[in-house]
């Protein structure tokens, strides 16, 4: 997956995109090798205080430090 594709990443597929986005628990999807965040829902944006574009530049260790 190229870096330009990552910002358009749809977790699990279109039928579940709305479920992921509106889930009440802060959630994100990350690459198991690089630990880079690939997708994030609105609740996580609210909890961590990032804009979506900025959140998608983070890695899992970044989130653990700010948590």
C-alpha positions in Angstrom: 0.0 0.0 0.0 1.5 3.3 -1.0 1.5 6.3 1.4 -1.1 8.1 -0.8 -3.4 5.1 -0.5 -3.2 5.0 3.3 -5.2 8.3 3.7 -8.1 6.7 1.8 -7.9 3.4 3.7 -11.3 1.9 4.5 -11.1 -0.5 7.4 -12.7 -3.9 6.7 -14.5 -2.5 3.6 -17.2 -0.1 2.7 -20.2 -1.8 4.4 -18.4 -1.5 7.8 -16.8 1.9 7.3 -19.7 3.8 9.0 -19.7 1.3 11.9 -16.0 1.9 12.4 -16.3 5.7 12.1 -19.3 6.0 14.5 -18.2 3.4 17.1 -18.3 5.0 20.6 -14.9 3.5 21.5 -11.7 5.3 20.2 -10.4 3.0 17.5 -7.7 2.9 15.0 -6.1 0.5 12.5 -2.3 0.3 12.2 0.3 -1.5 10.1 1.7 -4.4 12.1 5.2 -3.9 10.7 5.7 -0.2 10.8 3.1 0.6 13.5 1.9 3.5 11.4 -1.7 4.5 11.9 -3.8 3.7 8.7 -7.3 4.7 9.8 -8.9 6.4 12.8 -12.4 7.0 14.0 -14.0 10.2 15.2 -14.0 9.1 18.9 -10.2 8.7 18.8 -9.8 12.1 17.2 -11.8 13.6 20.0 -10.0 11.6 22.7 -6.5 12.4 21.6 -7.2 15.9 20.2 -5.8 15.5 16.7 -7.1 16.4 13.3 -7.5 13.3 11.1 -4.7 14.3 8.7 -2.3 14.8 11.7 -3.4 11.6 13.4 -2.6 9.6 10.2 1.1 10.7 10.5 1.4 9.0 13.9 2.6 5.6 15.0 1.3 3.4 17.9 4.2 4.4 20.1 3.3 8.1 19.5 -0.2 7.4 20.9 1.1 5.5 23.9 3.3 8.4 24.8 0.4 10.9 24.5 -2.2 8.6 26.1 
